[in-house]
Amino acid sequence: MSSVQSFSGTWPLFSIAGIRVYIHWSWVLVAIFQINRRSGNYPNIAWDIAEYLGLFVIVLMHEFGHALATRQTGGTADRILLWPFGGIAFVQTPQRASAYLWAIAAGPLVNVVLWPVLFALHTVVGITSPLGVFIQHLLWLNGILLIFNLIPAYPLDGGQLLRGLLWIKLGPTKSLWIAAWVGLVLGVALIALALIWLQSVWIALIVGLMTLQSWSTIQQLRAFRRENGGRF
């Protein structure tokens, strides 16, 4: 979820409930690479394509959770962007901790609701067919997305939930300062974990982008604090 309101290099896909969905051009390039890299799990590459698209349907539903919850709080949400590393809901929540917390929590809650649905389908279909393997993989991917997003490292949902809880006592700015620092420290640790233990450059790249956003937020807040005589 993001409050940024402008981006370029995107193509409009469709609109639901007044929320326009865009896709970044780089998504197509990464999709081709990832689908070809992962091919072999099914008897036909069409299943690999369907699985990759299914992953981003889950991501899109997650982002719609953020957007629709934001509207429930009286905020604005009119665009969602899909890009190679996931999705971004462009929203503006009211300046209340409760509104912010609900808007953030709604995304992971979508994954929580999807889990028993996918599990039930997996139980009925089994894993003896390509459809069964497809559902099983979506079940795993949904669970991985949920767990990863709940890591308390800003700007992941877990880090933003941490900020929302701190906001109740510390206010919006100081809570963001703490959450960004936690995100930076955890981000560096996760990059090391991805490279040394998981040996995954892709995961390290994703976490690296997340960590850069934490660092950028810290720099913006430092500038804000200087302008306000060293106070938040």
N, C-alpha and C positions, 0 to 999 in steps of 0.2 A: 504494500500500500504506500502511496506517495501523495504529497500535496503539490508536486510539480505540475505545472499546467501547460507546458509546451514541449513538443518534441518533433523531430523531423526524420526523414528517411523511412516513413511508414506508409502502409496501404490500408485503407478502410475495408473491413470485411462485412460487417452487418451491425444492426442495432437491435437491442432488446430493452424494453422499458425505458427508452430514451437514453440508454447507455451505449455509446458507439464503441465497437471493438476494432482495434487496429492491429496490424502485424508488422514487425520490423523486417526490412529486406534481408537482414543477416540470418533471420530465423530459417529461411529456405535453404541457405547454404549449409548451415549447421545440421539441419534436418537430413539433407542428402548424405552428409558425411556420417552422421550417427546411424541412420538406417542401414547404410551399406556396411558399417562397422559391426553392427549387431545382427546382420542377416545370418541365418543358419539355425535360428531357434524354431523356425516353422518350415513346412514343406514348400511354402510359397512366400515370396517377398511381400506380397500383398498384406500378409498378416503382420509383418514387421512394420509396414507403413501404418496399418491400423493401430498397432500398439503405440507407436510414437504419437499419432494423432489423439489416441485415447488419453495418453498422459497429459497432453495439453488441453483436452476437454476438462480433465480434473483440475488442472491449474486455472482454467477459465472459470469454472464453477467456484473455486476458492476465491478468486478475485471478485466475482459477482457477490459473494458473501460479504466481503468488505464494503463494496459499493452500496448494496441495498441496505445494509445495517447503518451506513453513514447517512443515508437518506432518512431512515427511521429516526435518527437523532436530530433531524433538522439541518443536516449538512448538505453539501453538494457533491455529486458524483456523476460524471457524464462520459468518461472515457476509460477504457482499459486497453493496455498495450501488451501484446505477446511478443517476447523476444527470446533469443536462444537460452537464456538462463531462467526463464519462468514467465511470470506475468506481473504487471504493475497496474493497480487501480489508482487512477488520478482523482483524489478526493480532497475535500476540505471539511473537516469535522468542526463542530462548535467547540469553543475554548472551554470545555468542561472535561474533567477527568473521566466521569462516567460515560460520556458520549464517546470519548477517545477509546476507552477500554472496550466498549461494546463493538465499535467499528473494527477494532483489531481482532477481537476474539471470534467474530463471526466467520472469518476466513478459515481458521483451523476447525471450527465447529462443522463446517461443510464436510471436511475430510472425516471427522468423527462420524457423521451421519452416513457417509458413503461406505465406511468400513463394513458394517453389518449387511448392507445391501450387496456389496461385492462378495462378501463371505457366503451369503446365502446362495447367490448365483453359482459361486464356485462349488459349493456343496452339492447343488442339484446337478450341475453339468459334469463335475469331476475333472480329471486331467488327462483323459485318454484320447482327447481330440484337440485339434488346433484351437477350437473355441475355448476349451477348458484351460489350456495353457495361457491363452490370451487373457482370460478373466483372472487366472492366478497371478499373472504378471502385473495386471492393473491393481489387484489387491495389494501386492507387495509395494508397488510404486506409490500408491495412495498412503500406505503406512509410513514409507520412508519420507515422503513429503511432509506428513504430519509431524513426525519426530524431529526432522531437520528444522522445520519452521518454528518449533517450540524451543529450540536452543536459545537461551536468554542472551543472545548476542545481537545488539542493534546493528543493522535495521531489520533483522528477521522479526517475525511476529512475536517470538518469545522475548526479544529485546525490547520491542515496543510495548508489550504487556508489562514488562518490568518498569518501563518508563511511566506507564499509566498508573501503576500502583504507587510509585514514588511521587507522582504528580499530586496525589491526594494530600500528602503532607508537605511536599517541598515546592509545589507549583510547577508550571510547564517547562520553564527554562532550566532550572537546577536539575530537575529529573531527567531532562534530555542530556545534560552534561554528564551525569553519572552513567546513564544507559549507554552513551556513546563510548565512554572509557571502558566500560565492561565489554562492549562489543569489540573494541580495538584489541584488548588483551586476549579475549577468547578467540578472536579472529586469527591472531598470530599463532596461537596454540593449535588451532584447527588446521591452519596451513601446514604447519610442521607435521601434524598427524596425517594429513592427506598425502604428503610427499614421502614421509618415512615409513609409516605403517601401511596405509592403503595403497601407496605408490600410484596415486591417481593425480595426474596433472590437471585433468578436467575439474575435479572437485576442488583442488587447490586454487584454480583460476576463479571458480565461482565464489569461494570463500574470500579470495583476494579482493575481488570487486566489492564484496560486502565490507571488508575491512577498510578499504579505501573510502567508502562512504562514511564509516564511523570517524575516520581521521578528518575527512572534510568537514563533518559536522562539528568536531572539536575545534577546528580552526575558525569556523564561522562564529562559534560561541565565544572563543577567545577575543575575536574582534569586537563582538557585541559587548563583552565585559569591559574591554578597554574604553569603549565609547561611553560606558556608564560608570566610569570611575572605579573600576575593579569590582563592581557588584553585578549580580544577576537580578 
